[in-house]
Amino acid sequence: MTQTDSPGETGKQPGERSGERCGLRYRLEWGLLNFALWLLRLMPPDTASAVMGKAWRLFARFNSRHRRALGNLAKAMPELSQEEHQRILLGMWENLGRIAAETLQLDRLVSDPERFEYDVDDVREAVGDGGAVVVSLHAGNWEVTAMGGLAAGWQPVGVYQTIKNPLVDKLVHDLRARIYPGGLYPKSHETARRLLTIARSGGRTAMLADLQDRRGAVIPFFGRDAWATVYPATIARAAGVPLVASRVIRLPANRFRIEARIVEMPHTGDRKADALEATQHYHALFERWIRENPSQWMWIMRKWL
């Protein structure tokens, strides 16, 4: 009797089995997220935010990303003591835990106007009836950044990084989409072309622009070389619309302040150089904002070279 390998016994190739395992894992992840959604929505938003924040503050420090964040913070702000670095990062983990809970209650959060205050009037006047490209950073609770655009009377368009698990991606997309009445698009080459058309036709697009982008450019950030995306500035320069930087500041009692500033955009004969300089301008502003509230920024990212 000849021994038969597993593929022969099941009639399935390794790729098929791998796909089945991925499908099972995706459904499990989706199920766990739905359970977390159900559990957290049993609580009022403030309670859910506090519980998740305290849990992350207590446990997240033990993972490898905490060590990465410590390294980043020590190099970016060496003037602070180790104790101060630890204090900032514990605050960061609490903020990230709060964001996780608040994202799952985003509809309830944004339906309460008393939670928000705004400083966007100057930008609204500068943009007028034209288009704009808005860049923001992973600070405060960046999930509510679009509320500043809504307060300005805009119909903001959002860009997001897709999640590998398509079931989870759809769930999170649907939670976010309600505050992007202009549309919420996945980051892709097709979306890149679409955004230029949107900006030229008077649309206002918002995107997070503080992540590492190895296809972008190397610029100074906290006195060190860092990878930065030049795409938002490139779109704004090509479309001839203002480039806007926005931030969310977490306030006491689960309230948020949303601010926006016009970013200086050079207009020389070299569009590529202009976009790079504008990217440096908004990163300098990001750095100043982070220094003001360091525990509200996401120090775990691989931003620097």
TORDOLUM-435546 format. One record per residue: residue number from 1; x, y, z of N, C-alpha, C, O in turn. Coordinates in steps of 0.2 Angstrom, whole numbers, plus 2048, in hexadecimal, padded with zeros to 3 digits. Each point is the difference from the previous one (the first is absolute). Layout:
N
REC   num    nX    nY    nZ   caX   caY   caZ    cX    cY    cZ    oX    oY    oZ
REC   NUM     X     Y     Z     X     Y     Z     X     Y     Z     X     Y     Z
...
***
This chain:
305
REC   num    nX    nY    nZ   caX   caY   caZ    cX    cY    cZ    oX    oY    oZ
REC     1   804   7FA   800   7FC   806   800   804   806   800   805   801   804
REC     2   7FA   804   7F8   804   806   7FF   7FE   805   804   7FA   802   800
REC     3   80A   802   804   7FE   805   804   7FE   806   7FC   803   801   7FB
REC     4   7F8   802   806   7FD   806   7FD   801   806   804   7FF   801   806
REC     5   804   805   7F6   801   806   804   7F9   803   801   7FB   7FE   7FD
REC     6   805   807   808   7FA   803   801   7FC   803   7FB   7FA   800   7FF
REC     7   809   804   7FC   7FD   803   7FA   7FC   7FB   7FC   7FA   801   7FE
REC     8   809   7F9   802   7FD   7FA   7FC   7FA   7FE   804   7FA   7FE   7FD
REC     9   806   801   809   7FB   7FE   804   7FA   805   800   7FA   7FD   800
REC    10   807   809   800   7FB   805   801   7FD   803   7F9   7FB   803   7FF
REC    11   80A   7FC   7FC   7FE   803   7FA   802   807   7FF   7FD   804   7FC
REC    12   806   7FF   809   801   807   801   807   802   800   805   7FC   802
REC    13   7FD   809   7FA   807   802   7FF   802   805   806   7FB   802   804
REC    14   80B   7FF   7FE   802   804   806   7FD   807   800   7FF   802   805
REC    15   801   801   7F5   7FD   807   7FF   7F9   800   802   7FE   805   803
REC    16   7FE   7F6   7FC   7F9   7FF   802   7FF   800   807   7FC   803   803
REC    17   809   7F8   800   7FF   800   808   802   806   803   7FE   802   805
REC    18   807   802   7F8   802   806   803   7FB   805   800   7FF   804   804
REC    19   7FD   7FC   7F6   7FA   805   7FF   7FB   7FE   805   7FD   805   803
REC    20   802   7F5   7FE   7FB   7FE   805   802   802   807   7FC   802   804
REC    21   80A   7FD   7FE   803   803   806   7FF   807   801   7FE   803   805
REC    22   803   801   7F6   7FF   807   800   7F9   802   801   7FE   804   804
REC    23   7FE   7F8   7F8   7F9   802   801   7FD   7FE   807   7FC   804   802
REC    24   806   7F7   801   7FE   7FE   807   803   806   805   7FC   802   804
REC    25   80A   800   7FB   803   805   804   7FC   806   7FF   7FF   804   805
REC    26   800   7FE   7F5   7FC   807   7FF   7FA   7FF   803   7FD   805   803
REC    27   7FF   7F6   7FD   7F9   7FF   803   801   801   807   7FC   803   804
REC    28   809   7FA   7FF   801   800   807   802   807   803   7FD   802   805
REC    29   807   801   7F7   802   807   802   7FA   805   7FF   7FE   804   805
REC    30   7FE   7FB   7F6   7FA   804   7FF   7FB   7FE   806   7FD   805   803
REC    31   802   7F5   7FF   7FC   7FE   805   802   803   807   7FC   803   804
REC    32   80A   7FD   7FD   803   803   806   7FF   807   801   7FE   803   805
REC    33   803   801   7F5   7FF   807   7FF   7F8   802   801   7FF   804   804
REC    34   7FD   7F8   7FA   7F9   801   801   7FE   7FF   807   7FC   803   803
REC    35   807   7F8   800   7FF   7FF   807   802   806   804   7FD   802   805
REC    36   809   800   7FA   803   806   803   7FB   806   7FF   7FF   804   804
REC    37   7FF   7FD   7F6   7FB   805   7FE   7FA   800   804   7FD   805   803
REC    38   800   7F5   7FE   7FA   7FF   804   801   801   807   7FC   803   803
REC    39   80A   7FB   800   801   801   807   801   807   801   7FE   802   805
REC    40   806   802   7F7   802   806   802   7F9   805   7FF   800   805   803
REC    41   7FC   7F9   7F8   7FA   804   7FF   7FB   7FF   806   7FB   803   800
REC    42   806   7F8   804   7FC   7FF   806   801   806   805   7FC   802   804
REC    43   80A   801   7FB   802   805   805   7FF   807   7FC   800   801   7FA
REC    44   7FF   804   80A   800   807   7FE   807   802   7FD   805   7FD   802
REC    45   7FB   807   7F9   807   801   7FC   805   802   805   806   7FE   7FF
REC    46   7F9   806   806   805   803   805   803   7FA   804   806   7FF   801
REC    47   7F5   7FC   801   802   7FB   804   804   7FB   7FC   806   7FD   802
REC    48   7F8   801   7F8   804   7FC   7FB   807   803   7FF   805   7FC   800
REC    49   7FB   80A   7FF   807   803   7FE   804   800   806   806   7FE   800
REC    50   7F8   803   806   804   800   806   802   7F9   802   806   7FF   802
REC    51   7F6   7FC   7FD   802   7F9   802   805   7FD   7FB   805   7FE   802
REC    52   7FA   804   7F7   805   7FE   7FB   807   803   801   805   7FD   800
REC    53   7FA   80A   802   806   804   801   805   7FD   806   806   7FF   7FF
REC    54   7F6   7FF   806   804   7FE   806   803   7F9   7FF   805   7FE   802
REC    55   7F7   7FE   7FA   803   7F9   7FF   806   801   7FB   805   7FC   801
REC    56   7FB   808   7FA   806   801   7FC   806   803   804   805   7FE   7FF
REC    57   7F9   806   805   805   803   804   804   7FB   805   806   800   801
REC    58   7F6   7FB   801   803   7FB   805   803   7FB   7FC   806   7FE   802
REC    59   7F8   800   7F8   803   7FA   7FD   804   801   7FA   804   7FC   7FE
REC    60   7FB   809   7FE   803   801   7FA   807   801   800   804   7FF   7FC
REC    61   7FF   804   80A   807   801   801   804   7FA   800   806   801   7FF
REC    62   7F7   7F9   801   804   7FA   800   801   7FD   7F9   803   7FB   7FF
REC    63   7FB   808   7FC   801   7FE   7F9   806   803   7FD   803   805   802
REC    64   7FF   7F9   7F8   807   802   7FD   7FF   807   7FD   805   804   800
REC    65   7F5   7FE   7FF   7FF   807   7FD   801   805   805   802   806   7FF
REC    66   7FE   7F8   808   801   805   805   808   802   800   802   805   801
REC    67   802   7F6   7FE   807   801   7FF   802   804   7FA   804   804   801
REC    68   7F8   7FB   7FA   802   804   7FA   7FE   807   801   803   805   7FE
REC    69   7F7   7FC   805   7FE   807   802   805   803   805   801   806   7FF
REC    70   801   7F7   806   805   803   804   807   802   7FC   802   805   802
REC    71   800   7F7   7F9   806   802   7FC   7FE   806   7FC   804   804   800
REC    72   7F6   7FC   7FD   7FE   806   7FC   800   806   804   803   805   7FF
REC    73   7FA   7FB   807   7FF   806   805   807   802   802   801   806   801
REC    74   803   7F5   801   807   802   803   804   804   7FB   804   804   801
REC    75   7FC   7FA   7F8   803   803   7FB   7FD   807   7FE   804   804   7FE
REC    76   7F6   7FC   802   7FC   806   7FE   800   806   805   801   805   7FF
REC    77   7FF   7F9   808   800   804   805   805   7FE   806   7FE   7FF   805
REC    78   808   801   7F9   805   7FE   805   801   805   806   803   7FD   805
REC    79   7FA   809   7FB   801   804   805   7FC   7FE   806   800   802   806
REC    80   7FB   7F9   7F9   7FC   7FE   805   803   7FA   804   804   7FC   7FD
REC    81   7FA   803   809   803   7FA   804   7FC   7FA   7FE   7FB   800   7FD
REC    82   808   7FA   805   7FD   7FA   7FF   7F9   7FF   803   7FC   7FD   7FD
REC    83   804   806   809   7F9   800   804   7FB   803   7FC   7FA   7FE   7FF
REC    84   808   808   7FE   7FB   804   7FC   7FE   7FC   7F9   7FB   801   7FE
REC    85   80A   7FC   7FF   7FF   7FC   7FA   7FA   7FB   802   7FC   7FF   7FD
REC    86   805   7FD   809   7FC   7FB   802   7F9   803   801   7FB   7FD   7FE
REC    87   805   809   805   7F9   803   802   7FC   802   7F9   7FA   7FE   800
REC    88   80A   804   7FC   7FD   802   7F9   7FD   7FA   7FD   7FB   800   7FD
REC    89   809   7FB   803   7FE   7FA   7FC   7FA   7FC   804   7FC   7FD   7FC
REC    90   804   803   80A   7FA   7FE   804   7FA   804   7FE   7FA   7FD   7FF
REC    91   806   809   800   7FB   804   7FE   7FE   7FF   7F9   7FA   800   7FE
REC    92   80B   7FE   7FD   7FF   7FF   7FA   7FC   7F9   7FF   7FB   800   7FC
REC    93   807   7FB   808   7FC   7FA   800   7F9   801   802   7FB   7FD   7FD
REC    94   804   807   808   7F9   801   802   7FC   804   7FB   7FA   7FE   7FF
REC    95   809   807   7FE   7FD   803   7FA   7FE   7FC   7FB   7FA   800   7FD
REC    96   80A   7FB   801   7FF   7FB   7FA   7FA   7FB   802   7FC   7FF   7FC
REC    97   804   7FF   80B   7FB   7FC   802   7F9   804   800   7FB   7FD   7FE
REC    98   805   809   803   7FA   804   800   7FE   801   7F9   7FA   7FF   7FE
REC    99   80A   802   7FD   7FF   800   7F9   7FC   7FA   7FE   7FC   800   7FC
REC   100   807   7FA   806   7FE   7FA   7FE   7F8   7FF   802   7FC   7FE   7FC
REC   101   803   804   80A   7F9   7FF   802   7FB   806   7FD   7FB   7FE   7FE
REC   102   808   808   801   7FC   805   7FD   7FF   7FF   7F9   7FA   802   7FD
REC   103   80A   7FA   7FF   7FF   7FF   7F9   7FA   7FB   7FF   7FC   801   7FC
REC   104   803   7FA   809   7FA   7FC   800   7FA   803   802   7FB   7FD   800
REC   105   805   809   803   7FA   804   802   801   807   7FC   7FD   805   803
REC   106   805   7FB   7F7   801   806   7FD   7FA   804   7FE   800   806   801
REC   107   7FB   7F6   7FE   7F9   803   7FE   7FE   804   806   7FD   805   800
REC   108   803   7F8   806   7FE   803   806   804   806   802   7FE   805   803
REC   109   809   7FA   7FC   805   806   802   7FE   806   7FC   7FF   805   802
REC   110   800   7FA   7F7   800   806   7FC   7F8   803   800   7FF   805   7FD
REC   111   7FD   7F7   806   7F9   803   800   7FF   805   806   7FB   803   801
REC   112   80A   7FE   803   800   804   806   804   806   7FE   806   800   801
REC   113   7F7   806   7FD   804   806   7FE   803   803   806   805   804   7FF
REC   114   7F9   7FB   807   803   803   806   807   7FD   801   804   803   804
REC   115   7FE   7F7   7F9   807   7FE   801   805   803   7FC   806   7FF   801
REC   116   7F8   806   7FA   805   803   7FB   800   807   801   7FB   804   801
REC   117   80B   7FF   7FE   801   807   7FF   805   801   7FA   804   7FB   7FF
REC   118   7FC   80A   7FE   803   801   7F9   804   807   800   7FE   805   803
REC   119   807   7FA   7F9   804   806   7FE   801   7FF   7F8   806   7FE   7FF
REC   120   7F5   803   7FD   801   7FF   7F9   7FE   806   7FC   800   7FF   7FA
REC   121   7FD   806   809   7FD   806   7FC   805   803   7FB   7FE   802   7FB
REC   122   809   7FF   807   804   803   7FC   802   7FC   7F9   800   802   7FB
REC   123   800   7F7   806   801   7FC   7FB   7FA   800   7FB   800   800   7FA
REC   124   7FA   800   809   7F9   800   7FC   800   806   7FC   7FE   800   7FA
REC   125   804   806   809   800   806   7FC   806   800   7FA   7FF   802   7FB
REC   126   807   7FB   807   805   7FF   7FB   7FE   7FC   7FA   802   801   7FA
REC   127   7FB   7F9   808   7FE   7FB   7FA   7FA   803   7FC   800   7FF   7FA
REC   128   7FC   804   809   7FA   803   7FD   7FC   7FA   7FD   7FE   7FB   803
REC   129   800   806   7F6   7FC   7FB   7FD   804   7FB   7FC   7FE   7FC   7FC
REC   130   809   805   804   804   7FB   7FD   802   7FA   803   7FD   7FF   806
REC   131   807   7FD   7F7   802   7FA   803   806   800   805   802   806   801
REC   132   800   7F5   803   805   800   804   802   7F9   802   7FD   7FB   7FF
REC   133   80A   804   803   802   7FA   802   802   801   807   804   804   802
REC   134   7FA   7F8   803   801   800   807   804   7FA   802   7FF   7FB   7FF
REC   135   806   807   805   805   7FB   803   7FF   800   807   7FF   806   803
REC   136   801   7F4   800   800   800   808   805   7FB   802   803   7FD   7FC
REC   137   7FD   802   80B   805   7FB   803   7FC   7FC   805   7FA   801   802
REC   138   809   7F9   800   7FE   7FC   804   800   803   808   805   7FE   803
REC   139   7F7   806   7FE   800   803   807   7F9   802   802   7FB   800   7FC
REC   140   804   800   80B   7FA   802   803   7FB   7FA   7FE   802   7FA   803
REC   141   7F9   807   7F9   7FC   7FA   7FD   7FF   802   7F9   7FC   804   7FE
REC   142   809   7FA   7FE   800   801   7F9   7FA   7FE   7FC   7FE   803   7FB
REC   143   7FE   7F8   808   7FA   7FE   7FD   7FB   805   7FF   7FB   800   7FC
REC   144   805   806   808   7FB   805   800   802   806   7FC   7FD   805   800
REC   145   809   7FB   7FD   803   805   7FC   7FB   803   7FB   7FF   807   800
REC   146   7FD   7F5   7FD   7FB   803   7FB   7FB   804   803   7FD   804   7FC
REC   147   802   7FC   80A   7FB   804   804   802   808   7FF   7FB   804   7FF
REC   148   80B   7FD   800   802   807   7FF   7FE   802   7F9   7FE   806   7FF
REC   149   802   7F6   7FC   7FE   801   7F9   7F8   801   800   7FE   805   7FD
REC   150   7FF   7F7   807   7F9   801   800   7FE   806   804   7FB   804   7FE
REC   151   809   7FE   807   7FE   807   803   801   806   7FB   7FD   805   801
REC   152   808   7FA   7FA   801   805   7FC   7FB   800   7FA   800   804   7FC
REC   153   7FB   7F7   804   7FB   800   7FB   802   7FC   7FA   7FD   801   7FB
REC   154   809   7FB   806   802   7FC   7FA   7FD   7F9   800   7FC   7FE   804
REC   155   805   7FF   7F6   7FE   7F9   7FF   806   7FC   800   802   7FE   7FA
REC   156   802   801   80B   807   7FD   800   800   7F9   7FC   7FC   7FC   801
REC   157   809   803   7FB   802   7FA   7FD   806   7FD   804   805   803   802
REC   158   7FB   7F6   800   805   7FD   804   804   7FB   7FC   7FD   7FD   7FC
REC   159   809   802   806   804   7FB   7FE   802   7FC   806   803   802   805
REC   160   7FD   7F7   7FA   802   7FC   805   804   7FA   7FE   800   7FE   7FA
REC   161   804   7FF   80A   804   7FA   7FF   7FC   7FA   801   7FD   7FF   806
REC   162   802   7FD   7F5   7FC   7FA   801   803   7FB   805   806   800   801
REC   163   7F6   7FC   802   802   7FB   805   800   7F9   7FC   7FB   7FF   7FC
REC   164   80A   7FD   805   801   7FA   7FC   7FA   7FC   801   7FE   7FD   7FA
REC   165   7FE   802   80B   7FA   7FC   801   7FB   804   7FD   7FE   805   803
REC   166   7FF   7F8   7F7   7FA   804   7FD   7FA   801   804   7FC   805   7FF
REC   167   803   7F6   805   7FA   800   805   800   806   805   7FC   804   801
REC   168   80A   7FC   802   802   805   805   800   807   7FC   7FE   805   803
REC   169   805   7FB   7F7   801   806   7FD   7F9   803   7FE   7FF   806   801
REC   170   7FC   7F6   7FD   7F9   803   7FF   7FD   803   806   7FD   805   800
REC   171   804   7F7   806   7FD   802   806   803   807   802   7FC   804   802
REC   172   80A   7FD   7FE   803   806   802   7FF   806   7FB   7FE   805   802
REC   173   802   7F9   7F8   7FE   805   7FA   7F9   803   802   7FF   806   7FF
REC   174   7FC   7F5   802   7F9   802   801   800   805   806   7FB   804   801
REC   175   809   7FB   805   800   804   805   802   807   7FF   7FE   805   802
REC   176   807   7FB   7F9   803   807   7FF   7FD   804   7FB   800   806   800
REC   177   7FC   7F6   7FB   7FE   803   7FA   7FB   806   801   7FF   804   7FC
REC   178   7FD   7FB   80A   7FB   805   801   802   807   801   7FC   805   7FF
REC   179   80A   7FC   803   803   807   801   804   802   7FA   803   806   800
REC   180   7FC   7F7   7FA   804   802   7FA   7FA   7FF   7FA   800   7FC   7FC
REC   181   7FC   809   805   7FA   800   7FB   803   801   7F8   7FC   7FE   7FC
REC   182   80A   805   803   802   800   7FA   803   7F9   7FD   802   800   7FA
REC   183   7FF   7FB   80A   802   7FA   7FE   806   7FE   804   804   804   803
REC   184   7FD   7F5   7FF   806   7FE   803   803   7FA   7FC   7FD   7FB   7FF
REC   185   809   807   7FE   803   7FC   7FB   807   7FC   803   803   803   804
REC   186   7FE   7F7   7FA   806   7FD   802   806   803   7FD   800   802   7FA
REC   187   806   7FE   809   806   802   7FD   802   7FC   7FA   801   7FA   801
REC   188   800   808   7F9   802   7FD   7FA   801   804   7FB   7FF   806   800
REC   189   804   7F8   7FA   802   804   7FB   7FA   803   7FD   800   806   7FD
REC   190   7FA   7F6   802   7FA   803   7FD   7FE   805   805   7FD   805   7FD
REC   191   803   7FB   809   7FE   805   805   804   806   7FF   7FD   806   800
REC   192   809   7F9   7FF   805   806   7FF   7FE   804   7FA   800   806   800
REC   193   7FE   7F7   7FA   7FE   804   7FB   7F9   803   801   7FF   806   7FE
REC   194   7FD   7F6   805   7F9   803   802   801   806   804   7FC   805   7FF
REC   195   808   7FB   806   801   806   805   802   806   7FC   7FE   806   802
REC   196   806   7FA   7F9   802   806   7FC   7FA   803   7FD   7FF   806   800
REC   197   7FD   7F6   7FD   7FA   802   7FD   7FB   803   805   7FD   805   7FF
REC   198   803   7F8   807   7FB   803   805   803   807   802   7FC   804   801
REC   199   80A   7FC   800   803   807   803   7FF   805   7FA   7FE   806   802
REC   200   803   7F8   7F8   7FF   805   7FB   7F9   802   7FF   7FE   806   7FE
REC   201   7FD   7F6   804   7F9   802   7FF   7FD   803   806   7FA   800   801
REC   202   80A   801   804   7FE   804   806   7FF   7FB   806   7FD   803   805
REC   203   805   7F7   7FB   7FF   7FB   806   805   802   805   806   802   7FE
REC   204   7F9   7FB   808   805   801   805   801   7F9   803   7FC   7FC   803
REC   205   80B   802   7FC   802   7F9   802   804   800   806   804   805   801
REC   206   7FB   7F7   804   804   7FF   806   804   7FA   800   7FD   7FA   7FE
REC   207   809   806   804   804   7FA   801   805   800   806   802   806   801
REC   208   800   7F5   802   805   800   805   807   800   7FC   801   7FC   7FB
REC   209   803   808   807   806   801   7FC   807   800   805   805   803   7FE
REC   210   7FB   7FA   807   805   7FF   805   804   7F9   800   805   7FF   803
REC   211   7F8   7FD   7F9   803   7F9   800   806   800   7FB   801   804   7FC
REC   212   803   7F6   805   806   7FF   7FC   7FD   7FF   7F9   7FC   7FC   7FF
REC   213   808   806   7FC   7FF   7FF   7F9   806   7FF   7FC   803   806   7FF
REC   214   800   7F4   800   806   7FF   7FD   800   802   7F9   806   801   7FD
REC   215   7F4   800   800   800   803   7F9   800   807   800   800   803   7FA
REC   216   800   800   80C   800   808   800   806   803   800   805   7FF   7FC
REC   217   7FD   805   809   806   804   801   802   7FF   807   7FD   7FF   804
REC   218   80A   803   7FC   803   800   807   800   808   802   803   804   7FC
REC   219   7FB   7FD   80A   7FF   807   802   802   800   808   800   7FB   803
REC   220   802   80B   7FF   802   800   807   7F9   800   805   7FC   803   7FE
REC   221   805   7F9   807   7FA   800   805   803   7FF   807   803   7FA   801
REC   222   7FC   80A   803   803   800   807   807   7FF   7FF   804   7FD   804
REC   223   7FF   807   7F7   807   800   7FF   804   7FA   7FD   806   7FF   800
REC   224   7F5   7FC   7FE   803   7FA   7FD   7FD   7FF   7F9   7FA   802   7FF
REC   225   809   7FA   7FD   7FD   7FE   7FA   7FA   7FC   800   801   7FB   804
REC   226   7FA   806   7F9   7FA   7FC   800   7FD   800   7F9   801   804   7FC
REC   227   7FB   7F6   803   7FD   7FF   7FA   7F9   804   800   7FD   800   806
REC   228   801   803   7F5   7FA   804   800   7FD   7FF   7F9   803   800   7FB
REC   229   7F6   800   805   7FC   800   7FA   800   807   7FD   7FE   805   804
REC   230   803   7FC   7F6   800   807   7FC   7F9   800   7FC   7FF   805   7FD
REC   231   7FD   7F5   803   7FA   800   7FC   7FB   805   802   7FE   803   7FB
REC   232   800   7FF   80B   7FB   805   801   802   807   7FD   7FD   803   7FD
REC   233   80A   7FF   804   802   806   7FE   800   800   7F8   7FF   805   7FD
REC   234   803   7F5   800   800   800   7F9   7F9   801   7FD   800   803   7FB
REC   235   7FB   7FA   808   7F9   801   7FE   7FE   807   800   7FE   803   7FC
REC   236   804   800   80A   7FE   807   801   803   805   7FB   7FD   804   7FE
REC   237   80A   7FB   801   804   804   7FC   7FD   7FF   7F8   7FF   805   7FD
REC   238   800   7F5   801   7FD   7FE   7FA   7F9   803   7FE   7FF   803   7FB
REC   239   7FD   7FD   80B   7F9   802   7FF   800   808   801   7FA   803   7FE
REC   240   80B   800   805   800   807   801   7FB   802   806   7FC   805   800
REC   241   803   7F6   805   7FC   801   806   804   801   806   806   7FD   800
REC   242   7F7   806   805   804   800   807   801   7F9   803   7FC   7FC   7FF
REC   243   80A   804   804   802   7FA   804   7FF   802   807   802   806   803
REC   244   7FA   7F6   801   7FE   802   807   802   7FA   804   800   7FA   7FF
REC   245   803   808   807   802   7FC   805   7FB   800   806   7FE   806   802
REC   246   800   7F4   801   7FB   800   805   802   7FB   805   803   7FC   7FF
REC   247   7FB   806   807   801   7FB   806   7FA   800   805   7FC   804   800
REC   248   804   7F6   803   7FB   7FF   805   803   800   807   805   7FC   801
REC   249   7F9   808   804   803   800   807   7FB   7FD   804   7FA   802   801
REC   250   808   7F9   803   7FB   7FD   805   800   805   806   805   801   803
REC   251   7F5   800   7FF   7FF   805   806   7FD   7FB   806   7FE   7FB   7FF
REC   252   802   808   807   7FD   7FD   805   7F8   7FE   7FF   7FD   803   7FC
REC   253   801   7F8   807   7F9   7FE   800   7FE   7FE   7F9   7FA   801   7FD
REC   254   80B   7FB   7FF   7FF   7FE   7FA   7FD   805   7FB   7FB   7FE   7FC
REC   255   808   807   804   7FE   806   7FB   806   801   7FB   806   7FD   802
REC   256   7F9   806   7F9   805   801   7FB   800   807   7FD   7FB   803   7FF
REC   257   80B   7FF   7FF   801   806   7FD   803   7FF   7F9   806   7FD   800
REC   258   7F7   806   7FB   803   7FE   7F9   802   807   7FD   7FC   805   800
REC   259   80B   7FB   7FE   803   806   7FE   802   7FF   7F8   802   7FA   7FF
REC   260   7FE   80B   7FE   803   800   7F9   804   806   7FE   7FE   806   802
REC   261   807   7F9   7FA   804   806   7FE   802   7FF   7F9   801   7FA   7FD
REC   262   800   80B   7FF   802   800   7F9   808   7FF   800   803   803   804
REC   263   7FF   7F8   7F8   807   7FF   7FF   803   804   7FB   7FD   800   7FA
REC   264   808   803   807   803   804   7FA   803   7FC   7FB   803   7FB   800
REC   265   7FA   807   7FA   802   7FC   7FA   804   804   7FB   7FD   805   7FD
REC   266   809   7FA   801   804   804   7FC   7FD   7FF   7F8   7FD   7FB   7FF
REC   267   804   80A   7FD   7FE   7FF   7F9   806   803   7FC   800   806   7FE
REC   268   804   7F5   800   806   801   7FC   7FE   7FD   7FA   7FB   7FD   7FE
REC   269   80A   802   7FD   800   7FC   7FA   801   7F9   801   7FF   7FC   7FB
REC   270   802   802   80B   802   7F9   802   7FA   7FD   804   801   801   807
REC   271   7FA   7FC   7F7   7FB   7FD   804   802   7FB   805   7FE   800   806
REC   272   807   7FC   7F8   802   7FB   804   804   803   806   7FF   7FE   806
REC   273   805   807   7F9   804   803   806   7FB   804   804   801   800   806
REC   274   7FA   803   7F7   7FB   803   804   7FC   7FC   805   7FF   801   806
REC   275   7FF   7F9   7F7   7FC   7FB   804   805   7FD   806   7FD   7FF   806
REC   276   809   800   7F9   805   7FE   805   801   805   805   800   7FF   806
REC   277   800   808   7F8   801   805   805   7F9   800   805   801   801   806
REC   278   7FA   7FF   7F6   7F9   800   804   800   7FA   805   7FD   801   805
REC   279   805   7F9   7F9   800   7FB   804   805   801   806   7FE   7FE   806
REC   280   807   805   7F9   805   802   806   7FC   805   805   801   800   806
REC   281   7FB   805   7F7   7FD   804   804   7FA   7FD   804   800   802   806
REC   282   7FC   7FA   7F7   7FB   7FD   805   803   7FB   805   7FD   7FF   805
REC   283   809   7FE   7F9   803   7FB   805   803   805   806   800   7FD   806
REC   284   803   809   7F8   802   804   806   7FA   802   804   801   800   806
REC   285   7F9   801   7F7   7FB   802   804   7FD   7F9   804   7FF   801   806
REC   286   802   7FA   7F7   7FE   7F9   804   805   800   806   7FE   7FE   805
REC   287   808   803   7FA   805   7FF   805   7FE   805   806   800   7FE   806
REC   288   7FE   808   7F8   7FF   805   806   7F9   7FE   803   800   800   807
REC   289   7FC   7FD   7F6   7FA   7FE   803   801   7FA   804   7FD   7FF   806
REC   290   807   7FC   7F8   802   7FA   804   803   802   807   7FF   7FD   805
REC   291   806   808   7FA   803   802   806   7FC   803   805   801   800   806
REC   292   7F9   803   7F8   7FB   803   805   7FD   7FB   803   7FE   801   806
REC   293   800   7F9   7F7   7FC   7FB   803   803   7F9   7FE   7FD   7FC   7FD
REC   294   809   802   806   804   7FB   7FD   7FD   7F9   802   800   7FB   7FC
REC   295   7FC   805   809   7FD   7F9   802   7FA   7FF   7FB   7FD   7FA   801
REC   296   801   80B   7FB   7FA   7FF   7FC   802   7FE   7F9   7FC   7FF   7FC
REC   297   80A   800   803   803   7FE   7F9   802   7F8   800   801   7FE   805
REC   298   7FE   7FF   7F5   802   7F9   800   807   7FF   7FF   802   800   7FA
REC   299   802   7FF   80B   807   7FF   800   802   7F9   7FD   806   7FF   7FF
REC   300   7F6   7FD   800   802   7F9   7FE   802   7FF   7F9   802   7FB   7FE
REC   301   7FC   80A   7FE   801   7FF   7F9   808   800   7FE   804   803   803
REC   302   7FD   7FA   7F7   807   800   7FD   801   806   7FC   800   7FF   7FA
REC   303   801   807   809   800   806   7FC   807   802   7FD   801   803   7FB
REC   304   804   7FB   809   807   803   7FF   804   7FA   7FC   7FE   7FB   800
REC   305   807   808   7FD   805   7FB   7FD   803   7FC   805   804   7FC   7FE
***
